[in-house]
């Protein structure tokens, strides 16, 4: 039951991210991907830091900077560039390749030999969401497609490194999320002003859109995401990613009038099935965790979590 609850709570993160594309295209200023990334990351990060009042120490300044650059500083601008240049249902589904990226990086960085079932499940997920892509409205944009692929690769690398390095002793996922969002936002800020200039004028819809992205889609979602990374295997976490494109496709159909064919619905069923199958990891992978990159026995993990600052 604890594992099921962890999976369900972690799944709320990609579910909320799946609404990002509709919010971006319908409510936010046009052609401002860097400003949008900045407004999503930095306010959320500062809010979480104000809540936990914990800063990195020692080597974790460097680790937090790397993770912040991969998970936020590079991922957000690329994500919004893809969202602005492609229909939401098409841009989001590229994230379905995330499990395959993670499997390959886990083999290189974590020494985890990929199981045949995991690879097959990843291929099924990609195939399922590809059916949605091929039938989605709108044409493929080369720049948007490359941005979507690069954003997926960046976040996959951040996920694997987060699993490799573990968490500092006494620090919970709320602080980890705050560090990375703040660092990532600070990396985006100068680029946003250099490339896009002064901030645009915002109407009520844009203010509401940014508030939603910063609070529900970022502060809460990334807390749940990093909480899940600490308690589940990297493979389990990344197989929740297809929920984002599935949500984007449903939102596009329900709110934006994008058509869904029978073939697309079949693809969504395949992708959802792959998401569920990705959670059926061997139990031996569920009971290990890391603190500063060191593996701990299950009983020590439980004791540490009880003492950790969850914020």
N, C-alpha and C positions, 0 to 999 in steps of 0.2 A: 504494500500500500504506500509506503514512503517513496519507493522508486516511482510508482505510477503518479503520485502527486508531484514529484520533482519534474517528471517528463511533461505533465500537463502545464505546470507553471512555466517551465522553460519554453513550451510551445507558444505561450502568449506573446513572446517576443517576435518571432517571425510572422505571427498572425497580425500583429500591429504594424509591422514593417510592410506587409502587403498592401496596406492602405496608403502608404507614402506616395505612390505614383499618382493616384487619383487626387489626393490633396495637393500635390505639387502642380499638376496640370490645371486644376480647376480653381484654386484659391490663391496661389502664390504668384508674385511678379514673374513675368516671362523672361527667359534667357538670363537668369541670375543663379546658376547652379552653385557657384562658390559662396555667394552671400547666403543662399539658402542652407548650404552645409554649415556655414559659420553659425547661423541663427539656431540651427538644430543642436549643434554640439556644445558650444561654449556656455550658453546659459544653463543647460542641463548639468554640465560638469561643475560649474561654480555652485549651483544649488546643492548638488550631492556633497561637494567638499565642505560647504557650510554646515551640512547636517552631520557629517562624520568627524570633521576637524582632525583628520589624520593625513599626513603627508608621507611620501616614500622616504625610505632611509637607505643609505649606502648604495649597494649595487642596484637597488630597485629604482633609483632615479633613471638609470640607463634602460632597464627592462621596461619600465612604464613608458618611457619615451618611444621605444621601438614598438610596443604594443599600441600605444596611442596613435603612432604614425600609420600603422597597418590597418587597425580596426576603425580608425576615425579619420585621421588626417588625409589618407589617400582614398579610403573607401567612400566616405561621404561625397566628396566632389565628383568622383567617378560615377557614383550612384545617381546623383542628381543630373549629371550630364546625360546619362542614359535615359533618365526619366523625361527630360526635356526634349530629347530627340527621337524618342520611340513611344508608341502607345504603351500604356501601363502593362497590359497583359503580355506584351512582347518583351518589354525591358525586364520585367521581373523574373520571367521563367528562366533566364540565363543562369540564375543562381542555382538551378537544379544541378549544375556541374560541380557545385561545392563539395558534395560527398566524395567525388572522385579526386578532386584536388587534395582534400584532407587525407584520404587513404594514401595517396602517393607521398605527401609530406610527412605523414605519420611514420611511414616506412623509413624515410630518410632521417628524420630528426628524433623519433621516439623508438626506433628499432622494432616497430610493430609490423609483423608480417601480415599482409592483407589476406583475409579469408576469401575463398572463392564465392561464398554466399554474399559477402559484403560487396565485392566487385559486381556481381550479377545484380544485386539490388540497386547499386548506383547506376548501372546501365539502364535498368528498367525505369528508374526515376527520370533520367535524361530523356529516354524514349517517350515516356508519358507526357512530359512537359513539352517536348518537341512537337507532339501532335497539336498541342494548344498553340504553339508558336506558328506552325504552318498554316493554321486556319484563322489566326487572329487578324483583325482588321488593320490596314495600314501596311506600308512597305518597310522593308528592312533598311535601316540607315547604318552605313559602315562605321561611322564614328561612334554612334550610339551603341552599336553592337560590341565594338572593341572596348568601350568604356564599361559596359556591363560585364564582359568577361574579365577585365582587369580588376574591377571592384570585387568580383567573386574570388579571384585568386588572392587579392590582398587580404580579405577577411579570413579566408581559409588559412593563410600563413599565420595570421594573428591568433586564430583559434588554436592551432597546433603548438605555437610557441607558448601561449598561455597555459596549455596543458603541460608542456615540458618544464616550464619554470615554476608551476604551482602558485602558491600564495605565500606572502610573508606571514610569519607567525603572528597571531593576534589580529589579523586584518581580514575583514569580510568582503563580500562581493560589492557592497555599496561603495566602499572606498576604492576598490579596483576600478569600478565603473567611473567614479568621479575623477580619478587620476587620468584615465585614458581619454575621457571626453574633454577634460580641460586642456590637456596637452595637445590633443588633436585639434581642438578649436583654435588654440594659439598658433599652431602650424598653418591652419587655413587662413587666419585673419590677414596677414600681410599679402598673401597671394590674392585674396578676394579684392582687396582695395587696389592692388596694382593692376589687376586684369580687368576688373569690373567698375572701378571708380567708386564714387560716393554711394552710400546706401540709397535705394529707391524709396519713393514715397509709398507708404503702406496704407491701404484702406482697412476697414473693419474685417473683411473676409481674410485678408492676408495676415493680419494680427492674430486672428483666431486660428488660422492654419499653422502659423509658427508656434503658437502656444501648444497646440495639439501635438505637433511633431516633437517639440522640446520636452514636454512633460510625459505624455503617454507613450509616444513613439521612440523616446530616447532615454530619459531618466529612469522611468519604470522598466522599460523593455530591456535596457542594457544591464540593469541590476539583476533582473531575472535571468538574462542570458549568461552573465558571468557566474551567477549562482549555479546555473546548470552545468557550466564547464567544470566547476569545482567538484560536482557530485556525480556526473555521468562521464562516460568515455567520450573522446573527441568524435568518434564515429557516430555515437548515439546523438550527440548534439547536432552535428552537421546534417544528419538525416531528417532533422526537423525543418531544415531550410526550405524544402519544397512547399511547405505550408504558406510561405510568402507569395510565390507566384500563383498558387491556387487561390489565395485570398484576393490577389490583384485581379485575377481573371473573373472571380465572382463579383467583386466590386465594379469592375468594368462592365459586366453584364447588367447588374442590378441598378447601378447609379448612372452609368455613362452611355448606356444603350449599345454596348458592344455585343455583337452576336456570338452565340456559342452553338456550334454544330454538334451533332451526335458524335463525330470523331473527336472533337475537343473534350466532350464529356467523358468519353472512354479514356482519353489521355489523362484527364484529371483523376479518374478512378485508379489508373495505374500508378500515378505519382503518389497519391494518398496511400495506396497499398505499400509502396516502397518505403514511405515514411514510417508506417507502422512496423514493417519488417525490419527496418533499421534500428528499432528499439529492442529487438530480440537478441541482444548481445550475450555472449557467455557470461555467466555470473562472476567468473574470476576477474573480469574486466570492470566490474561494478564496485568492488570493494577496495580499490586502491586509490589513493590520492597523493598529492605531493605538497610539501611545504618547502619553499625555496628550492624546488627541483628534486627533492629527496622523496622516495616512496615511503609511505607509512603503512603499518598494519591496520586492519579494520578497527580494532579497539582503540588505537591511538587517534585514528581519524575522528571517531565519535567523541573522544575526550577533547580533542582540539576544537572541534566545531562548537562544543558546548561553551568553550571559553573564548571563542573568537568574537571580535567586535563586528556584529552584523549591521550596525548603524540603525 
